[in-house]
Amino acid sequence: MFQNSFYGRLDKKAQYIIGVSFFMFFVNGLYGMLFGSLLPILSDKYQLDDTVSGLLVSGQQIGNLVAGFLSGIVPLYLGLKKSVVVLGSFVIIGFIILISGVGHAFFLFLAFFFVGISRGSVSNFTNKTVNDVSNSSPQALNLMHAIFAIGALISPFLLTLTMANVGGEGWKLILIMIIVFIILSQIFFSKADIDVQVLPKEKRKISFEFLKDSLFWVIIAILFFYMCSEAAITGWLVKFFVDTNVLVLEKAQLLSSFLWLGILIGRVYCSIVSGKMSRKRLLIGISLGMFVSFVALIYSQTTLTVILSSLALGATMGGIYPTAVTLAGVSIKQYPMAMGWILVTGGIGATVAPTFVGVLSDHFDLFFGMQSIIIMIGLMIVSIATYIVIERKRVISEVKI
């Protein structure tokens, strides 16, 4: 099956690295996207208003933002394996805070923040590792992000099933299970033969040459506005349909799974067609589809149209991030800080957007706040179009020379 794919062309050492990275990203999907379903539960349990709820979602994104800096620098001092263990363990601390039952907003924010540090760090390490080992293969990155989507798809089902059988505190069992998976993934990664060593002090130089490339900044804009919209959608979608009385809580929690089922389908599709279609054509097509699907979703009033729209939204969202990352593949491989910079700038958008939606919700209503996401998606489409124009002009210029 994989003989003629990127995987079949790798040696055994590289295949193990890819396999471990995929497993780590699967676990990342399990806990990274759990909080959209968990937010209504925590909001009800601790009587949080929409602004505080939005701040919690943003807390995770702030941690993700901090991780962008840490994961680019810490490996230079600790080495890659120790860095994965140290930064990947913050989520365990965050889960322990939540399991302890401390309901003060500060400690809840701290828990979300710690989860964000681990999520961002693991995302950085796995994206860069797979990009380097696979030689910037769009197929490899889309497949890895499809595996992330499987984890994200499963977690709401596990949450709903556990709470139905155990009761209101059943979500704590899910957190304990994920802690076990995290520890296993760290053990597996520690056995990988990765040629990344701690640099001596005199060689610890961090280059930012990639920031001089205008196309890199356009890629940053694409990912910035995508992360704005993704964070706002995944953070608020469940609560939006509960608050507007379109869906009851149990059905709304499963909505996250439908969204991530769509994302899984989209990423598998993009993995298949990425070798046959221009990445630029692929990006513009799925981004326009995302715009139309999201508008249809927030105006849906029946369970069927909500499910169909969420599937369509997920399918069109799925390939945007991994495909856009491959556009910067050369910079990521050449400069250790490039992937961190992508995470940082994307993290800024993902940090601001959920709180922005929450503030609009408190001042107007949640429907008004959700409509602001339409603008975010629109700006992402403009950024993709800008990339196409600049890249085309650059190619024409090089041909003339």
C-alpha positions in Angstrom: 0.0 0.0 0.0 2.8 2.4 1.0 5.4 1.0 -1.4 5.0 3.8 -4.0 4.2 6.5 -1.5 6.6 8.8 0.4 6.7 6.2 3.2 7.9 3.4 1.0 10.9 5.5 -0.2 12.2 5.9 3.4 14.6 3.7 5.2 13.6 1.8 8.4 15.0 4.5 10.7 13.0 7.3 8.9 9.9 5.1 8.8 10.0 4.7 12.6 10.4 8.4 13.1 7.4 9.1 10.8 5.3 6.4 12.7 6.1 7.9 16.1 5.5 11.4 14.9 2.1 10.3 13.6 1.2 8.7 16.9 2.2 11.8 18.8 0.1 13.9 16.6 -2.9 11.5 17.0 -2.6 12.0 20.8 -2.2 15.8 20.2 -5.6 15.6 18.4 -7.2 13.7 21.2 -6.5 16.4 23.8 -6.1 19.5 21.6 -9.6 19.5 20.3 -11.3 18.1 23.4 -11.9 21.5 25.0 -14.5 22.6 22.5 -16.8 19.9 23.9 -15.5 20.4 27.5 -16.1 24.2 27.5 -19.9 24.1 28.0 -19.4 21.6 30.8 -16.9 23.7 32.6 -18.9 26.9 31.9 -22.0 25.3 33.5 -20.1 23.7 36.4 -18.3 26.9 37.4 -20.9 29.5 36.2 -18.5 31.2 33.7 -19.7 34.0 31.5 -18.9 34.1 27.7 -15.9 36.5 28.2 -14.3 34.2 30.7 -15.1 31.1 28.6 -13.5 32.9 25.6 -10.4 33.7 27.7 -10.0 30.0 28.6 -10.0 29.1 24.9 -7.5 31.9 24.3 -5.4 30.6 27.3 -4.8 27.4 25.3 -3.8 29.5 22.3 -1.5 31.7 24.4 0.3 28.5 25.5 0.5 27.5 21.9 2.0 30.9 21.1 4.6 30.6 23.9 5.4 27.1 22.6 6.3 28.6 19.2 9.3 30.4 20.8 10.2 27.6 23.2 10.1 24.7 20.7 12.5 26.6 18.4 15.0 27.4 21.1 14.9 24.7 23.8 16.1 21.9 21.5 19.3 23.8 21.0 20.1 23.5 24.7 18.4 20.2 25.7 18.3 18.3 22.4 15.1 17.3 20.6 14.2 14.2 22.7 14.5 15.9 26.1 12.6 18.9 24.8 9.7 16.8 23.6 9.5 15.2 27.1 9.8 18.5 29.0 7.5 20.6 26.9 5.1 17.8 26.2 4.6 17.2 29.9 2.9 20.5 30.5 -0.4 19.1 29.4 -0.2 16.5 32.2 0.1 19.4 34.7 -2.9 21.1 33.1 -5.0 18.0 33.3 -4.1 17.4 36.9 -5.4 21.0 37.7 -8.7 20.2 35.9 -9.1 16.8 37.6 -8.5 18.3 41.0 -11.7 20.3 40.7 -10.3 23.8 41.3 -12.9 26.1 39.7 -11.3 29.5 40.1 -11.0 31.2 36.7 -7.2 31.8 37.1 -6.4 28.1 37.7 -8.7 27.1 34.8 -6.9 29.5 32.6 -3.6 28.1 33.8 -4.7 24.6 32.9 -5.7 25.6 29.4 -2.4 27.6 29.1 -0.3 24.5 30.0 -2.3 22.3 27.5 -1.5 24.9 24.9 2.3 24.8 25.6 2.3 21.0 25.0 0.0 21.1 22.0 2.0 23.8 20.3 5.4 22.2 21.1 4.3 18.8 19.8 2.8 20.4 16.7 6.1 22.2 16.1 8.3 19.1 16.6 6.1 16.7 14.6 5.5 19.1 11.7 9.2 20.0 11.4 10.3 16.4 11.8 7.9 15.0 9.2 8.6 17.9 6.8 12.4 17.2 7.1 12.3 13.4 6.9 9.8 13.3 4.0 11.5 16.1 2.1 8.5 18.5 2.4 6.0 16.0 1.1 2.5 17.4 1.0 1.2 13.8 1.1 3.1 13.2 4.4 1.9 16.3 6.1 -1.7 15.9 5.0 -1.7 12.3 6.1 -0.2 13.3 9.5 -2.9 16.0 9.9 -5.5 13.4 8.9 -4.3 11.3 11.8 -4.6 14.3 14.1 -8.2 14.6 12.8 -8.9 11.0 13.8 -7.9 11.9 17.4 -10.0 15.0 17.3 -12.9 13.1 15.9 -12.8 10.4 18.6 -12.4 12.5 21.7 -16.0 14.0 21.7 -17.5 10.5 21.3 -15.4 9.3 24.2 -16.4 12.2 26.3 -20.1 11.7 25.5 -20.0 7.9 26.0 -18.1 8.2 29.3 -20.3 10.8 30.8 -23.4 8.8 29.7 -22.1 5.7 31.6 -20.2 7.2 34.5 -22.0 10.5 35.1 -21.2 14.2 35.3 -17.5 13.7 36.3 -16.8 11.1 33.6 -14.8 13.6 31.6 -12.0 13.2 34.2 -11.5 9.6 33.2 -10.9 10.8 29.6 -8.2 13.1 30.9 -6.5 10.3 32.8 -6.6 8.0 29.7 -5.0 10.7 27.6 -2.2 11.2 30.2 -1.3 7.5 29.7 -1.2 8.0 26.0 1.0 11.0 26.3 3.5 9.1 28.5 3.5 6.2 25.9 4.2 8.6 23.0 7.1 10.2 24.9 8.6 6.7 25.6 8.3 5.8 21.9 9.8 9.1 20.8 12.8 8.7 23.1 13.7 5.5 21.2 13.8 7.3 17.8 17.2 7.7 16.1 17.0 11.4 15.4 20.2 13.2 14.5 19.6 16.4 16.4 22.3 17.2 19.0 22.7 19.9 21.6 24.8 22.6 20.1 27.9 23.9 21.9 27.5 27.5 23.2 29.7 29.1 20.5 27.4 27.6 17.7 24.0 28.5 19.2 23.1 31.0 16.6 19.5 31.5 15.5 19.0 32.8 12.0 16.0 34.8 10.8 17.0 35.1 7.2 13.7 33.6 6.1 11.9 36.7 7.3 13.4 38.6 4.3 11.3 36.5 2.0 8.0 38.3 1.1 6.3 35.0 0.1 7.0 33.6 3.6 5.1 36.6 5.1 2.2 35.9 2.8 2.2 32.2 4.0 2.2 33.6 7.5 -0.9 35.6 6.7 -2.7 32.6 5.3 -2.0 30.5 8.4 -2.7 33.5 10.7 -6.3 34.0 9.4 -6.8 30.2 9.1 -5.8 29.7 12.8 -8.1 32.7 13.7 -11.1 31.0 12.1 -10.2 27.4 13.2 -9.7 28.4 16.9 -12.9 30.4 16.9 -14.9 27.7 15.2 -13.7 24.7 17.3 -13.8 26.8 20.5 -17.3 28.2 20.1 -19.3 25.9 17.7 -20.7 23.6 20.4 -21.7 26.4 22.7 -23.2 28.4 19.8 -25.7 25.7 18.9 -26.5 25.0 22.5 -27.1 28.7 23.3 -29.2 29.3 20.2 -31.3 26.2 21.1 -30.8 24.6 17.8 -29.2 21.5 19.4 -29.3 20.0 22.9 -25.9 19.6 24.6 -25.5 15.9 23.8 -26.1 16.4 20.1 -24.0 19.6 20.0 -21.0 17.8 21.6 -21.2 15.2 18.8 -21.1 18.1 16.3 -17.4 18.4 17.0 -17.0 14.8 15.8 -18.9 15.5 12.6 -16.7 18.5 12.0 -13.5 16.5 12.5 -14.9 13.6 10.4 -15.1 16.2 7.6 -11.6 17.4 8.4 -10.4 13.8 8.2 -12.0 13.3 4.9 -10.6 16.6 3.6 -7.1 15.7 4.7 -7.2 12.2 3.2 -8.5 13.8 0.0 -5.8 16.4 -0.1 -3.1 13.8 0.6 -4.3 11.9 -2.4 -4.6 14.8 -4.9 -1.7 16.9 -3.6 0.7 15.0 -6.0 -1.7 15.5 -9.0 -2.9 19.1 -8.5 -1.1 22.4 -8.0 -1.0 23.4 -4.3 -2.2 26.9 -5.3 -5.3 25.6 -7.1 -6.0 23.2 -4.2 -5.7 26.0 -1.6 -8.0 28.5 -3.4 -10.6 25.8 -4.0 -10.9 24.5 -0.5 -10.7 28.0 1.1 -13.7 29.1 -1.0 -15.5 26.0 0.0 -14.7 26.7 3.7 -16.3 30.2 3.3 -19.5 28.9 1.8 -19.8 26.0 4.2 -19.3 28.1 7.3 -22.0 30.6 6.2 -24.4 27.7 5.6 -23.6 26.2 9.0 -24.2 29.2 11.2 -27.5 29.9 9.4 -28.7 26.2 9.8 -31.8 25.6 11.9 -32.3 21.8 11.7 -30.2 18.9 12.9 -29.7 17.6 9.4 -28.5 20.8 7.8 -26.2 21.4 10.8 -24.6 18.0 10.3 -24.2 18.3 6.6 -22.8 21.8 6.8 -20.4 20.8 9.5 -19.2 17.9 7.4 -18.7 20.2 4.4 -16.9 22.8 6.6 -14.5 20.2 8.0 -13.8 18.7 4.5 -12.9 22.1 3.2 -10.9 23.2 6.3 -8.9 19.9 6.4 -6.2 20.5 3.9 -5.6 24.2 4.3 -3.0 24.2 7.2 -0.8 21.3 6.1 -0.9 22.4 2.4 0.0 26.0 3.3 2.9 24.7 5.6 4.4 22.9 2.7 4.6 26.1 0.7 7.2 27.2 3.4 8.9 23.7 3.3 12.4 25.0 2.2 12.5 27.6 4.9 11.3 25.2 7.6 14.1 22.7 6.7 16.8 25.3 6.4 16.0 27.5 9.4 15.1 25.9 12.8 13.1 29.0 13.8 10.9 29.1 10.7 8.4 26.5 12.0 8.3 28.2 15.4 7.7 31.5 13.7 4.7 30.0 11.8 3.3 28.7 15.1 3.9 32.0 16.9 2.2 34.2 14.3 -0.6 31.6 13.7 -0.9 31.4 17.5 -1.5 35.1 17.8 -4.5 34.8 15.6 -5.8 31.7 17.4 -5.3 33.5 20.7 -7.1 36.7 19.9 -10.0 35.2 17.9 -11.9 33.2 20.5 -11.8 36.0 23.0 -12.8 38.5 20.3 -15.9 36.3 19.6 -16.6 36.1 23.3 -16.5 39.9 23.8 -18.8 40.4 20.8 -21.1 37.8 22.3 -21.3 39.6 25.6 -21.9 43.0 24.0 -24.3 41.8 21.3 -25.0 38.1 21.0 -23.2 34.9 20.1 -24.6 34.9 16.6 -23.1 38.3 16.0 -19.8 37.0 17.3 -19.8 34.0 15.1 -20.5 36.2 12.0 -17.1 37.8 12.6 -15.5 34.5 11.6 -16.8 35.1 8.1 -14.4 38.1 7.8 -11.5 36.0 9.1 -12.1 33.4 6.4 -12.4 36.1 3.8 -9.1 37.6 4.7 -7.5 34.1 4.4 -8.8 33.8 0.9 -7.4 37.3 0.0 -4.0 36.1 1.4 -4.0 33.0 -0.7 -4.8 35.0 -3.8 -2.0 37.4 -2.9 0.5 34.5 -2.7 -0.6 33.2 -6.1 -0.1 36.7 -7.7 3.3 37.3 -6.0 4.6 33.8 -6.8 3.5 34.1 -10.4 5.3 37.4 -10.8 8.4 36.0 -9.2 8.4 33.0 -11.7 8.0 35.4 -14.7 10.8 37.6 -13.4 13.2 34.6 -13.0 12.3 33.4 -16.5 13.2 36.8 -18.0 16.5 36.8 -16.2 
